[in-house]
Amino acid sequence: MRAIFPSVRRIRAALRHHQVNYSSNCAKKSKNSIDANLASAYRVTFNADVSRFFTPTSVISRALSTAADYAKVTIGDVNRAGPLVEYERRITAGELVDGDTCQLGTLRELQRLYDELAESADTCQLDRYTSSEKSGRSRWLWSRFMPQASYSPVKGLYLYGGVGTGKTMLMDLFFDQLPCSWRKRRIHFHDFMLNIHSRLQKHKGLADPLEVVAGEISDEAILLCLDEFMVTDVADALILNRLFRHLFSNGVILVATSNRAPDNLYERGLQRDLFLPFISTLKERCVVHEIGSSVDYRKMTSAEQGFYFIGKDLSALLKQKFQQLSGTSSAGPAEVEVVMGRTLKVPMGASGCAYFSFEELCDRPLGAADYFGLFKTFHTLALEGVPVFGLHNRTAAYRFVTLVDVMYENKARLLCTAEGSPQELFERIVTISDAQHMAPRTSSRSRRNDDSDLCVDNELGFAKDRTISRLTEMNSKEYLEQHAAIVAEKQDLQKIQA
């Protein structure tokens, strides 16, 4: 069959160099499109990690440590393209104020990956026009007769570091510079795993549905960018090893961001011994790079400009604000579609705004799929009665963390009443290491009062920093202005389409 297409392949090979040189122009066109359509490109203009770089009025900035660092960026082949080159261009154009040396080192890693991908685009089959059109079950059937396992010659990149250090911004800067014709996908890890489970349900009954799902994904995207890689669910942990072995053997290249080093993923999770081979596979197929910055840029925004109200008996105030933002006093029950035919009931909804009590949204058996479904329809959430978290409501704390992650990914607006500040909500949630370093009390009574509701949970203990960071940013003037711009743009598009 290969002999049928020799002339086509020769033509494509001849055009390859031409196409790669056009990649930067393609990225610039993409940027223009982003400026014209903010709703479809929040990653550039509405990611707060990005806003600290791109807007002249941004309050988030750090100086480059030495002139030598900048010189290393500017000296090079002017015909090159990629994230580091785009970084330099934005500094020169005044679009990017200044940078962080830790982030600059990460950009060099991303540039190295970009260059390797450009050089190996043919071998990696990155161009969608030269990729196989066989997908799903037909691809799986084809592989039974002609095994095609082929690890990519290019290793991916696993970026990890503290909260708010710019991981998402850097990955998006890399992603947006890639040629438009490449098979690439950028997705949040929560959303990715929901998609995996949905596909597995569709292929239920096959001998190895994971192999079919991996075939479908690799047909759609050879370069897979996963944001916020974290494993807290035992079902996800048990399938990741086999899933990614299939993906990597199909040539998939992974770029991921995470708060956790690979060796700390799913730490102390159920049946973790079955998850450990995945860590080895991940380290084998990805270069692991830590972003060493200790600064949380999200907390440097103009906080306390939003709708985060601390105290009890504030239900009337929250409903008043909800009515003001929804523009109506006649909000009523609604229902949104989630996944696989399920629906989520909304107690009160109107004009893109939804109202829930904390118990209705976080004390029920709901998860990321329900929250993603909710924010496909609603852009604003009023949440009443967020409690202080501890051992007694650990499950609800996990759901709240997931809820905030999904809201942040969708750039949704949060109105809430809470028993304390974001920091105070999670004071009783600690990691094992934190618990070991806590000083013992001299009084047994004070120790009993302090520790009776202490929740020692590594995953939640690490996740809380991200949640506190995001809640702080979501309460800032910058975030709310970005949210308003997104909503206005979507409304304008709906009017045009109508």
C-alpha positions as CSV (number, residue, x, y, z in Angstrom):
1,M,0.0,0.0,0.0
2,R,2.9,2.3,0.7
3,A,3.9,2.2,-3.0
4,I,0.6,3.8,-4.0
5,F,1.5,7.2,-2.7
6,P,5.2,7.8,-3.5
7,S,4.6,11.0,-5.5
8,V,2.4,12.5,-2.8
9,R,5.0,11.8,-0.2
10,R,7.8,13.4,-2.3
11,I,5.7,16.5,-2.8
12,R,5.0,16.7,1.0
13,A,8.6,16.2,1.8
14,A,9.6,19.0,-0.5
15,L,7.1,21.3,1.2
16,R,8.1,20.4,4.7
17,H,10.9,22.9,5.0
18,H,8.6,25.6,3.6
19,Q,5.9,24.7,6.1
20,V,8.1,24.8,9.1
21,N,9.4,28.2,8.2
22,Y,5.8,29.4,8.1
23,S,5.2,28.2,11.6
24,S,5.9,31.5,13.2
25,N,3.6,33.3,10.7
26,C,0.9,30.7,11.5
27,A,1.4,31.5,15.2
28,K,1.1,35.2,14.5
29,K,-2.1,34.7,12.6
30,S,-3.3,32.7,15.5
31,K,-2.5,35.5,17.9
32,N,-4.4,38.0,15.7
33,S,-7.4,35.6,15.8
34,I,-7.0,35.5,19.5
35,D,-7.2,39.2,19.8
36,A,-10.3,39.2,17.7
37,N,-12.0,36.3,19.5
38,L,-11.2,36.4,23.2
39,A,-13.7,33.8,24.0
40,S,-12.0,31.0,22.2
41,A,-8.5,31.8,23.4
42,Y,-8.6,32.5,27.1
43,R,-5.2,30.8,27.5
44,V,-3.4,33.9,26.1
45,T,-5.4,36.9,27.2
46,F,-7.3,35.5,30.1
47,N,-4.9,33.3,32.0
48,A,-3.7,35.3,34.9
49,D,-0.3,33.6,34.6
50,V,-0.1,35.2,31.1
51,S,-1.5,38.6,32.1
52,R,1.5,39.3,34.3
53,F,3.6,39.2,31.2
54,F,1.4,40.7,28.5
55,T,-0.3,43.8,29.8
56,P,1.7,46.9,30.5
57,T,-0.4,47.7,33.6
58,S,0.2,44.3,35.1
59,V,1.3,44.3,38.7
60,I,3.0,40.9,38.3
61,S,6.6,41.2,37.3
62,R,10.1,40.2,38.1
63,A,13.4,41.6,36.7
64,L,15.8,39.4,34.8
65,S,18.7,38.7,37.1
66,T,21.5,39.7,34.7
67,A,21.9,41.3,31.3
68,A,23.7,38.1,30.2
69,D,20.4,36.1,30.5
70,Y,18.7,38.5,28.1
71,A,21.7,38.4,25.7
72,K,21.5,34.6,25.6
73,V,17.9,34.9,24.3
74,T,18.6,37.6,21.7
75,I,21.7,36.1,20.1
76,G,20.8,33.4,17.6
77,D,19.4,32.6,14.2
78,V,16.8,35.3,13.2
79,N,15.0,32.7,11.1
80,R,14.2,30.5,14.1
81,A,10.7,30.3,15.7
82,G,9.3,29.0,18.9
83,P,8.4,30.0,22.4
84,L,11.8,31.5,23.4
85,V,11.9,33.5,20.1
86,E,8.4,34.7,20.7
87,Y,9.3,35.6,24.3
88,E,12.1,37.8,22.9
89,R,9.8,39.4,20.4
90,R,7.3,40.4,23.0
91,I,10.0,41.9,25.2
92,T,11.2,44.0,22.2
93,A,7.7,45.0,21.3
94,G,6.9,46.0,24.9
95,E,4.1,43.4,25.1
96,L,6.0,41.5,27.8
97,V,7.3,43.6,30.7
98,D,10.0,41.4,32.2
99,G,10.6,37.9,33.3
100,D,11.7,35.4,35.8
101,T,15.1,33.6,35.5
102,C,13.4,30.3,36.6
103,Q,10.8,30.7,33.9
104,L,13.5,31.7,31.4
105,G,15.3,28.4,32.0
106,T,12.0,26.6,31.4
107,L,11.5,28.5,28.2
108,R,14.9,27.2,27.0
109,E,13.7,23.6,27.6
110,L,10.5,24.3,25.7
111,Q,12.5,25.9,22.8
112,R,14.7,22.8,22.7
113,L,11.6,20.6,22.5
114,Y,10.1,22.9,19.8
115,D,13.3,22.7,17.7
116,E,13.5,18.9,18.0
117,L,9.8,18.6,17.0
118,A,10.4,20.8,13.9
119,E,13.4,18.7,12.9
120,S,11.5,15.5,13.3
121,A,8.1,16.5,12.2
122,D,8.1,13.9,9.3
123,T,9.3,11.1,11.5
124,C,6.9,11.9,14.3
125,Q,4.0,12.3,11.8
126,L,2.9,15.6,13.3
127,D,1.3,17.0,10.2
128,R,-2.4,16.1,10.2
129,Y,-2.4,15.9,6.4
130,T,0.2,13.2,6.3
131,S,-1.2,11.2,9.2
132,S,-3.2,8.0,8.8
133,E,-6.9,8.4,8.5
134,K,-7.6,5.1,10.1
135,S,-9.0,5.6,13.6
136,G,-10.8,3.8,16.4
137,R,-11.8,0.2,15.8
138,S,-10.5,0.1,12.3
139,R,-7.0,1.2,13.5
140,W,-7.2,-1.4,16.2
141,L,-8.1,-4.1,13.7
142,W,-5.3,-2.9,11.4
143,S,-2.8,-3.2,14.2
144,R,-3.8,-6.8,14.7
145,F,-2.3,-7.7,11.3
146,M,0.4,-5.1,11.0
147,P,1.8,-4.1,14.5
148,Q,3.0,-0.4,14.3
149,A,4.5,0.2,17.7
150,S,6.9,3.1,17.3
151,Y,8.1,5.3,20.1
152,S,8.7,8.9,19.1
153,P,12.4,9.8,18.7
154,V,11.5,13.0,20.6
155,K,11.0,12.9,24.3
156,G,8.3,15.1,25.9
157,L,8.5,17.4,28.8
158,Y,7.1,17.3,32.3
159,L,7.1,20.7,34.1
160,Y,6.5,20.8,37.8
161,G,6.8,23.5,40.4
162,G,4.9,25.5,43.1
163,V,1.5,27.1,42.6
164,G,1.3,30.3,40.5
165,T,4.8,30.1,39.1
166,G,3.7,30.3,35.5
167,K,3.6,26.6,34.4
168,T,0.3,27.0,32.4
169,M,1.5,30.3,30.8
170,L,4.7,28.7,29.6
171,M,3.1,25.6,28.2
172,D,0.5,27.8,26.4
173,L,3.2,30.0,25.0
174,F,4.9,26.9,23.6
175,F,1.6,25.4,22.3
176,D,0.5,28.6,20.5
177,Q,3.8,28.7,18.6
178,L,3.3,25.3,17.0
179,P,2.3,25.1,13.4
180,C,-1.4,25.1,12.8
181,S,-1.3,22.0,10.7
182,W,0.2,19.8,13.4
183,R,-1.8,17.2,15.3
184,K,-1.8,18.8,18.7
185,R,-4.1,19.1,21.6
186,R,-4.1,21.2,24.8
187,I,-6.5,20.0,27.6
188,H,-6.8,20.2,31.3
189,F,-6.0,16.8,33.0
190,H,-9.5,16.6,34.6
191,D,-11.2,17.0,31.2
192,F,-8.8,14.6,29.6
193,M,-9.6,11.8,32.1
194,L,-13.3,12.4,31.7
195,N,-12.9,12.0,28.0
196,I,-11.0,8.8,28.5
197,H,-13.7,7.3,30.7
198,S,-16.4,8.4,28.2
199,R,-14.5,6.6,25.3
200,L,-14.0,3.5,27.4
201,Q,-17.7,3.3,28.0
202,K,-18.3,3.6,24.2
203,H,-15.9,0.7,23.5
204,K,-17.1,-1.4,26.4
205,G,-16.9,-5.1,25.6
206,L,-13.7,-5.1,23.5
207,A,-10.8,-7.3,24.6
208,D,-8.6,-4.2,25.3
209,P,-10.7,-1.0,25.1
210,L,-7.7,1.1,26.3
211,E,-5.8,0.2,23.2
212,V,-8.6,1.4,21.0
213,V,-9.0,4.6,23.0
214,A,-5.2,5.2,22.8
215,G,-5.5,4.6,19.1
216,E,-8.2,7.2,18.7
217,I,-6.3,9.8,20.8
218,S,-3.1,9.3,18.9
219,D,-4.9,9.6,15.6
220,E,-6.3,13.0,16.7
221,A,-3.1,14.3,18.4
222,I,0.5,13.2,18.4
223,L,1.5,16.1,20.6
224,L,-0.6,16.0,23.8
225,C,-0.3,19.0,26.3
226,L,-1.9,18.2,29.7
227,D,-2.3,21.0,32.2
228,E,-2.4,20.4,36.0
229,F,-1.4,16.7,35.9
230,M,-2.5,15.2,39.2
231,V,-3.8,11.8,40.2
232,T,-6.2,11.5,43.1
233,D,-8.7,9.0,41.8
234,V,-7.9,5.3,42.1
235,A,-9.8,4.5,38.9
236,D,-7.6,7.0,37.0
237,A,-4.4,5.6,38.7
238,L,-5.2,2.1,37.7
239,I,-5.6,2.8,34.0
240,L,-2.8,5.4,33.4
241,N,0.0,3.0,33.1
242,R,-1.6,0.9,30.3
243,L,-3.1,3.9,28.6
244,F,0.2,5.8,28.3
245,R,2.1,2.7,27.3
246,H,-0.3,2.4,24.3
247,L,-0.1,6.2,23.7
248,F,3.7,6.3,23.8
249,S,4.0,3.2,21.6
250,N,1.7,5.0,19.1
251,G,4.3,7.8,19.0
252,V,2.5,10.3,21.2
253,I,4.7,13.1,22.8
254,L,3.5,14.4,26.2
255,V,4.0,17.9,27.6
256,A,2.5,18.2,31.1
257,T,2.4,20.7,33.9
258,S,2.0,19.6,37.6
259,N,2.5,20.8,41.1
260,R,4.1,17.4,41.9
261,A,7.3,15.8,40.9
262,P,6.7,12.5,39.1
263,D,7.9,10.4,42.1
264,N,5.3,12.2,44.3
265,L,2.3,11.6,42.0
266,Y,-0.5,9.6,43.7
267,E,1.6,9.5,46.9
268,R,0.1,7.1,49.5
269,G,-2.8,6.4,47.2
270,L,-4.8,3.1,47.2
271,Q,-3.0,0.3,45.3
272,R,-0.2,2.7,44.5
273,D,2.1,-0.2,43.7
274,L,0.1,-0.7,40.5
275,F,0.6,2.9,39.6
276,L,4.4,3.0,40.1
277,P,5.2,1.5,36.6
278,F,3.5,4.6,35.1
279,I,6.0,6.9,36.9
280,S,8.8,4.9,35.4
281,T,7.3,5.1,31.9
282,L,6.7,8.9,32.4
283,K,10.3,9.5,33.4
284,E,11.5,7.4,30.5
285,R,9.5,9.3,27.8
286,C,9.7,12.8,29.2
287,V,12.4,15.2,30.3
288,V,11.5,16.2,33.8
289,H,12.1,19.9,34.6
290,E,11.4,21.8,37.8
291,I,10.4,25.5,37.8
292,G,12.3,26.6,40.9
293,S,10.5,29.9,41.5
294,S,9.0,30.3,44.9
295,V,6.9,33.3,44.0
296,D,3.1,32.9,43.6
297,Y,2.2,35.6,41.1
298,R,-1.5,35.1,41.5
299,K,-1.3,36.5,45.0
300,M,0.3,39.7,43.6
301,T,-2.9,40.8,41.9
302,S,-5.2,43.5,43.4
303,A,-7.1,41.3,45.7
304,E,-10.4,41.9,47.6
305,Q,-12.1,43.4,44.6
306,G,-14.6,40.6,44.1
307,F,-17.5,38.8,45.8
308,Y,-15.9,36.7,48.5
309,F,-17.9,37.4,51.7
310,I,-16.6,36.2,55.1
311,G,-19.1,35.5,57.9
312,K,-22.2,33.7,58.8
313,D,-25.9,34.6,58.1
314,L,-25.0,36.3,54.8
315,S,-27.5,34.4,52.6
316,A,-29.6,37.5,52.0
317,L,-26.5,39.5,50.8
318,L,-25.4,36.7,48.5
319,K,-28.9,36.4,46.9
320,Q,-29.0,40.2,46.5
321,K,-25.6,40.2,44.6
322,F,-26.8,37.2,42.6
323,Q,-29.9,39.1,41.5
324,Q,-27.9,42.1,40.6
325,L,-25.5,40.1,38.4
326,S,-28.2,38.0,36.8
327,G,-30.3,41.1,36.2
328,T,-33.5,39.4,37.3
329,S,-35.3,38.5,40.5
330,S,-37.2,35.6,39.0
331,A,-34.4,33.0,38.8
332,G,-35.8,29.5,38.8
333,P,-34.7,25.8,38.8
334,A,-32.7,24.6,35.8
335,E,-31.1,21.5,34.5
336,V,-27.8,21.0,32.6
337,E,-26.6,18.0,30.7
338,V,-23.4,16.4,32.0
339,V,-22.0,13.3,30.4
340,M,-23.5,10.0,29.2
341,G,-27.0,11.2,29.5
342,R,-26.8,12.4,33.1
343,T,-28.1,15.8,34.1
344,L,-27.3,18.2,37.0
345,K,-30.2,20.1,38.7
346,V,-29.5,23.8,39.4
347,P,-31.6,25.1,42.3
348,M,-31.6,28.7,40.8
349,G,-30.4,29.8,37.5
350,A,-30.8,32.9,35.3
351,S,-28.8,34.8,32.6
352,G,-25.7,32.6,32.9
353,C,-25.7,32.7,36.7
354,A,-26.3,29.7,38.9
355,Y,-27.0,29.6,42.7
356,F,-26.1,26.6,44.9
357,S,-25.6,26.0,48.6
358,F,-22.3,24.4,49.4
359,E,-24.0,21.2,50.5
360,E,-25.9,20.9,47.1
361,L,-22.7,21.2,45.1
362,C,-19.9,19.7,47.3
363,D,-21.6,17.4,49.8
364,R,-23.2,15.3,47.1
365,P,-21.5,12.6,45.0
366,L,-20.6,15.0,42.2
367,G,-17.3,15.3,40.4
368,A,-15.4,17.0,37.6
369,A,-17.8,15.9,34.9
370,D,-20.7,17.6,36.7
371,Y,-18.8,20.8,37.2
372,F,-17.6,20.9,33.6
373,G,-21.2,20.4,32.5
374,L,-22.3,23.2,34.8
375,F,-19.9,25.7,33.4
376,K,-20.7,24.9,29.8
377,T,-24.0,26.6,30.5
378,F,-23.2,29.0,33.3
379,H,-20.4,31.6,33.6
380,T,-21.1,32.7,37.2
381,L,-21.6,30.6,40.4
382,A,-23.0,31.9,43.7
383,L,-22.0,29.4,46.4
384,E,-23.4,29.8,49.8
385,G,-21.8,28.6,53.0
386,V,-18.3,27.4,52.3
387,P,-17.1,25.8,55.6
388,V,-13.7,25.5,57.2
389,F,-12.3,22.1,56.1
390,G,-11.0,19.4,58.3
391,L,-11.2,15.7,58.9
392,H,-15.0,15.7,59.2
393,N,-15.6,17.0,55.7
394,R,-12.5,15.9,53.8
395,T,-14.5,14.5,50.9
396,A,-16.3,17.8,50.5
397,A,-12.9,19.5,50.5
398,Y,-11.7,17.4,47.6
399,R,-14.9,18.3,45.7
400,F,-14.4,22.0,46.4
401,V,-10.8,21.8,45.2
402,T,-12.0,20.2,42.0
403,L,-14.8,22.8,41.6
404,V,-12.3,25.6,41.9
405,D,-10.0,24.0,39.4
406,V,-12.9,23.6,36.8
407,M,-14.0,27.2,37.4
408,Y,-10.5,28.5,36.9
409,E,-10.1,26.5,33.7
410,N,-13.3,27.9,32.4
411,K,-12.6,31.5,33.7
412,A,-15.9,31.5,35.6
413,R,-16.8,34.1,38.2
414,L,-17.3,33.1,41.9
415,L,-19.6,34.7,44.4
416,C,-19.5,33.0,47.8
417,T,-20.0,33.3,51.5
418,A,-17.4,31.5,53.6
419,E,-16.5,30.9,57.2
420,G,-13.0,32.3,56.7
421,S,-10.5,33.6,54.2
422,P,-9.1,31.1,51.6
423,Q,-6.1,30.5,53.9
424,E,-8.4,29.9,57.0
425,L,-10.6,27.4,55.1
426,F,-7.6,25.0,54.7
427,E,-5.7,25.6,58.0
428,R,-6.6,22.1,59.3
429,I,-5.5,20.4,56.1
430,V,-1.9,19.3,56.3
431,T,0.5,17.0,54.6
432,I,2.3,14.2,56.5
433,S,5.5,16.2,56.5
434,D,3.6,19.2,58.0
435,A,2.0,17.1,60.6
436,Q,5.4,15.7,61.6
437,H,6.8,19.2,62.1
438,M,3.9,20.5,64.2
439,A,5.0,21.3,67.7
440,P,3.2,19.2,70.4
441,R,0.9,21.0,72.8
442,T,1.8,21.2,76.5
443,S,-1.9,21.0,77.5
444,S,-3.8,17.9,76.6
445,R,-7.0,19.9,76.4
446,S,-5.7,22.5,73.9
447,R,-4.1,19.7,71.9
448,R,-7.4,17.8,71.8
449,N,-9.3,20.9,70.7
450,D,-6.7,21.8,68.0
451,D,-6.1,18.3,66.6
452,S,-9.4,16.5,66.8
453,D,-10.4,17.8,63.3
454,L,-6.9,17.9,61.8
455,C,-6.9,16.2,58.4
456,V,-3.5,14.7,57.4
457,D,-3.8,14.1,53.7
458,N,-0.9,14.5,51.3
459,E,-2.9,15.0,48.1
460,L,-5.3,17.5,49.7
461,G,-2.4,19.1,51.5
462,F,-0.6,19.8,48.3
463,A,-3.8,20.8,46.4
464,K,-4.9,23.3,49.0
465,D,-2.0,25.7,48.0
466,R,-3.3,25.8,44.5
467,T,-6.9,26.3,45.6
468,I,-5.9,29.2,47.9
469,S,-3.9,30.8,45.1
470,R,-6.7,30.5,42.6
471,L,-9.4,31.8,45.0
472,T,-7.2,34.8,45.7
473,E,-6.8,35.5,42.0
474,M,-10.4,34.9,41.2
475,N,-11.2,37.6,43.7
476,S,-9.0,40.1,41.9
477,K,-9.9,43.1,39.8
478,E,-7.8,41.8,36.9
479,Y,-9.5,38.4,36.8
480,L,-13.0,39.9,37.0
481,E,-12.2,42.3,34.2
482,Q,-11.0,39.3,32.1
483,H,-14.2,37.4,32.9
484,A,-16.4,40.3,31.9
485,A,-14.6,40.6,28.6
486,I,-15.0,36.9,27.9
487,V,-18.8,37.0,28.6
488,A,-19.2,40.1,26.5
489,E,-17.4,38.5,23.6
490,K,-19.5,35.4,23.8
491,Q,-22.7,37.4,23.9
492,D,-21.6,39.4,20.8
493,L,-20.9,36.1,19.0
494,Q,-24.3,34.8,19.9
495,K,-26.0,37.9,18.5
496,I,-24.0,37.6,15.2
497,Q,-24.9,33.9,14.9
498,A,-28.6,34.6,15.7
